[in-house]
Amino acid sequence: MAQQEVEHSLPQGIGRPATNALLLAGFTHLEQFTTVSEKDLLKLHGVGPKAIRILREALHEKRLSFSEDAQ
């Protein structure tokens, strides 16, 4: 049984395990990360500090941030 490809706009550098974990959790677009904290994302198996750093940088480029940074 072939795995179906999910269309997403996540940064490519975060790696396959992190991408799979994020997609499984329902994250497909960068803007969705403004509703969640880094701490909560790190609880997902496969998401580590490198993925968080890359996501943070991508959010910063769009003048966005994780939820705990928005205050």
C-alpha positions in Angstrom: 0.0 0.0 0.0 1.6 3.3 -1.1 1.6 6.3 1.3 -0.4 9.2 0.0 1.5 12.5 -0.5 0.1 15.4 1.4 0.4 18.8 -0.1 2.2 21.2 2.3 4.3 24.3 2.6 6.6 23.3 5.4 10.3 24.2 5.1 12.2 21.4 3.4 15.2 21.5 5.8 13.4 20.2 8.8 13.8 16.6 7.8 11.5 13.7 7.0 10.8 12.5 10.6 9.8 16.1 11.7 7.8 16.7 8.5 5.9 13.4 8.9 5.2 14.2 12.6 3.9 17.7 11.8 1.7 16.5 8.9 0.3 13.7 11.1 -0.6 16.4 13.7 -2.4 18.4 11.0 0.2 21.1 10.3 0.4 21.7 6.5 1.1 25.5 6.3 3.6 27.7 8.1 0.9 30.1 9.4 -0.6 27.3 11.5 2.4 27.4 13.8 1.3 30.8 15.2 -1.3 28.9 17.3 1.1 26.5 19.0 4.1 26.8 21.2 7.6 25.4 20.6 7.2 23.4 23.8 4.1 21.7 22.5 5.7 20.9 19.1 8.7 19.3 20.8 6.4 16.8 22.4 5.8 15.3 18.9 7.9 12.3 18.2 10.3 13.3 15.4 10.3 17.0 16.1 13.6 18.2 17.6 15.5 21.4 18.2 16.7 21.6 14.6 13.1 21.5 13.2 12.0 24.1 15.7 15.0 26.4 14.7 14.1 26.1 11.0 10.4 26.7 11.6 11.3 29.7 13.9 13.5 31.2 11.1 10.8 30.6 8.5 8.2 32.3 10.7 10.5 35.2 11.4 10.9 35.8 7.6 7.1 36.2 7.4 7.0 38.4 10.5 5.2 35.6 12.4 6.1 33.7 15.6 5.1 30.7 17.7 2.2 31.4 20.1 4.3 32.0 23.2 6.4 34.6 21.3 3.4 36.6 20.2 2.7 38.3 23.6 
